[in-house]
């Protein structure tokens, strides 16, 4: 499985598990279809740079209904918040 496929699967799982209100038991908003679509678009764009960029990149749901890509490199955290 490529890094692209791994992250794409994470996005699919986020949508399955987080598309209802209160998915985190702390009153989180559902992850929106728009956020899912945007995340997949951005992931496709990032794929052009190869697995090196995508390695250790994680897709995470946010309680406001958005998705975040997060990567840690040399103890520095990088995040992309997808509206």
Secondary structure by P-SEA (a helix, b strand, c coil): ccaaaaaaaaaaaaaaccccccccccccccccaaaaaaaaaaaaaaccccccccccbbbbbccccbbbbbbbcccbbbbbbcc
